[in-house]
Amino acid sequence: MAARGKSARKSSSRSRSASRNGSKPLKDKGLQKSARARAAAVHAPDPATLLQLKLYEEGLKLVQEQKFAKAKLSLERVLPGPSTELADRARVHLRGVEQRLSRVPAPTPKTADDHYTQGVAMMNLGRWDEAREHLDRALKVAPKADHIVYAMAALDCLTGEAESAMERLKFAIQLRPENRYHARNDEDFAFLQEDPRFTELLYPEREGSAG
């Protein structure tokens, strides 16, 4: 901070004005919005909203680290969440991420996460066989990675394999309970919406209250 001597008194009004209007450190706009969103979530601590916020923040961090493929996956998982404000912000970042990815040639998948990323990309294009090939390889390397098990459950549902989808979704929730809240708003599981087992799995509290 600058010293305040006699000379400063001569221009006290200017100093006070400069103090009020002085420059402030620049902050990342995405993180500022994320902070505001977190404050809003505190007032309404719905588990699904908190999970959506966590995914959004993960996506922003990955964008800053220039890990665009992983950022795309995190931001896409924000979209079906309950907060439309977070979903709208995620779409904005997604457009920028997709533009960056279009300029970079896709690397050859090597790790479980590489195959997972490629598998989800194929799912988004409706190329089910290729998606399953990559997710199968990912599961062989990391059979207890909840995000991979969850993605395979979604793929099973999209291809009409209800029994396998239920089993894998149940396992994904056992590995990470937050997957229950994500699945509630995931359109990939629309095929199971009328199945009472799906409702029991995603809304166990209803069964408890009924008993």
N, C-alpha and C positions, 0 to 999 in steps of 0.2 A: 504494500500500500504506500502511496505517496505521503511524505511528511506534510503536516499542516502548520506552517509558520505564519509570520506577520504578513508576508506578501500574499498569502492565501486569503487573508481577511479582506484585502482590497477588492477582491473579485469574488466575495462570498456568494453573491446571488448566482454568478456564473458557475461556481463550484457546486452549489446545491443543485442547479439545473443539470449540470453534467453528471452529478451523482445519480440523479433520478433517471437520466436518459443515457447513462453510460452503457458501453458495449458489454454484452454478456457472452460467456463461452458458448460456442455453437454446440448443439446437441443433435444427435441423429434423430430425425423426425420419426422414423419407424419405432425407435425405442421410446420416444415421448408418447406416441400413440399407445404403445404397449403398456406404459405405466398408467395412462389414463384408463385403459381397458381393465387393467388389474385392479385399480381403485374401484371401478364400477362393479367388478366381480366380487369384491370383498363385501359390498352391501347386499349382494344376492348370491351367496356361496352355493350355487347349484353345482353338483359334481360334474355334470356334463359341460357346463359353461367353463368351469375351472380347467377341465381337460382340454377343451377347445383353445383356451387361452395359452395353456402350456405348449400345445402343438404350434400355435401361432408364433410364440416366442422362440421355439426351437427352429422354426422355419426362418425367422429373421436372422438368428445367429448363424445359421448355415449359409444364408445369402451373403452375410458379411465375410464369412470365411471362404466364399466363392465355391462352396460345395453345392453347385446348382442342382444336380440330379437328386440329392438327398433333400435339399430345400423344397424342391417341387413336390416330393412325396409328403413331406410334413404339411405344407400349405394346402395340398389337396385334401388332407384329412381334416382341415379346419372347416371346409365348405359345408358339410352336412350338419354342423353343430347348431345349437339353439340360438346363438347370437348372430343376428344378421349383420351387425356392425363389424364384427371380427371377420365374418365370411366375405364381406365386401372389401375389406382391407387386404385379406389374403388373395383375392382375385387380382387386385392391383399388382401385388408383388409377383404373383404367378405369371402375369403377362411379361414382366421384365425377365423373369427366370427363363421362361420358354424362348424368349428372343435370344438370350445368351446361349442356351443349349442348342439352338438351331445353327449356331455358328461353329459349334464344336463337334467333331466326329465322335460317335459313340464308341467308348473303349470296349475291348473284348472282356466279357465278364470273367472274373477269376475267383472272387470271394463269395461267401454266402450273401452278403449285402449287395454285391454286384448283380448276382442272379435275381435277387429279390427286386431290385430297382428295375431291371429289364423285364421281369415277369409282370410287374404292375404296369409298366409302360405298354406291354402287349395286351393286358386286360383292358386298358383304356381305349385301345384300338379295336377291341373285339376279336383279337386273334388268340382264341382260347387255347389251342394246341401249343402254340409257342409259349404262351404264358405258363401253362402247366409244366412244360419242359424246364423252364428256368426255375420255377418255384420248387419243383421236385428236387432239382440239384441243390437249391438253397437249403431245403429241409434235410437233405442227407448230411450236409456239413454242420448245420445248426438246428437239430430237431426240436430244441426247446426255446427257440427264439420266438417270442409271442407274436411279433409283428409279421413274421413269415407264416406262422400257423394261421393267424387271422386272415391274411391275404389268401391263403389256400382255401379257407372256409368260404370266403367271399366268392372265389372262383367256382367252387363246387356248387354254390347256390346259383350263380349266374348260368351254369350249365345244367341245372335241373337235378343235381345230385343231393337231394334233401338230407338223407341219412348221414352221408359223409360230412356235409356242411354243418349239421348240428353237432356231430362229434368233435369236429375240429374247432368250432366256435366255443364249445364248452371247455375244451382244453386251453384255448387261447385266453379265456376268462380266468381259468385256474392259474395260469402262468402270470397273468396281469389283470386284476379285477377291473381296472379302468376300461378295458376293452368292452365291458358290458355297456357302459354309457355311450361309447362310440358306435356300437352296433345298433343302438336304439334309433339313431338318425342316419344310418348308412343305407342308401338306396340299393346297394348291391344285395341286401338281404330281403328285398321286397317279396321274393318268391316264398319266403317262410312266414310272412306276416300273419297268415291265417292258421298256422300250425300252433296249437296250444302249448306244445313243448317249447317253442320259441319264446312265447310270452312268459312262461314259467322261468325260463333261463334268464331273460333280460329284466324281469320285474319280480324278483323273489319276494319283495316286500308285500306285494298284493296277496301272495299265497299265505304269508304270515298273518296279515290282517284278516283274511277270510277265515282262517282257523281260529 
